[in-house]
């Protein structure tokens, strides 16, 4: 057997997956046990694939405690397609949707929604460089809004909502791309939750949408003009098999859901995630050599963003870290600095390795 060398992968997504899941995929690559066909080759209309899809959905429902009045859809097009699908399905041209602008991805969602209907930016922290989540009094909602859109974790800026905003009777729509299943999620407080799988749930190519059934009425009402592929009701009616789904990504995500259940579910993984983030933030705050970019009460447990004084030092940090097997620490090109993405599957040993690297780097350059 060859020894496989894996670096610590701090990438923001696609991101690290559980090793046990990758090993199982490797083991079953040539043929799914009892089926004799690889997941790459299997018909999406086969009983075997239907069972894989059904099991993935069942495990997602168990993990997140999803009520039966919600549908779970397995779609493609990434969270970016949801920026369009959400308004195309839920927002009439003469209606207004409220958007809470907490980062670059929220801003992209706003841009797409404006192409469909009225958009009211209910709160924005852009003026503060998106370094924080708005407080409840800052959020000015529209009476009778079609929905309120939020981004529970801002992947680029490293901020995360600690509690959900109150939206009254307006349906809450949440882009949870970078914190889905990293902590317990109160599905009932949402009308729609969406997330690309490639951060916390599996490989790229799959988007999970959890939608409250009554919202499908709005999709049905627009069926004559809405392309079928963009219509939630079409995907719900066909149980995510309207067309060929990304079978490999569905299968891998299903395995990650099993892995999460084996870890003890969302409360257990949340405790681990809190421990990992706390250890990294403690190091950032220890002397002032590093500077966290997010306001303390808004800090993300998934994407830990920090800076050093000067571009040269930051470049050196990333170079030396990469050479030390700590990969993907360069911050998003839009904001610079450093970003350590430490999703569910990111090992605690990797956080420990980064903390000791940071200490050592400070000793040498502080
Ligand atoms: N929303 C958030 C919060 C994200 O982090 C990302 C991807 N980094 C997106 C949306 C866009 O996702 P996708 O690439 O799946 O379209």
Boltz pocket constraint, residues with backbone or C-beta under 6 A from the ligand:
constraints:
  - pocket:
      binder: B
      contacts: [[A, 12], [A, 13], [A, 77], [A, 78], [A, 79], [A, 80], [A, 81], [A, 105], [A, 151], [A, 153], [A, 154], [A, 155], [A, 156], [A, 175], [A, 176], [A, 177], [A, 178], [A, 196]]
      max_distance: 6.0
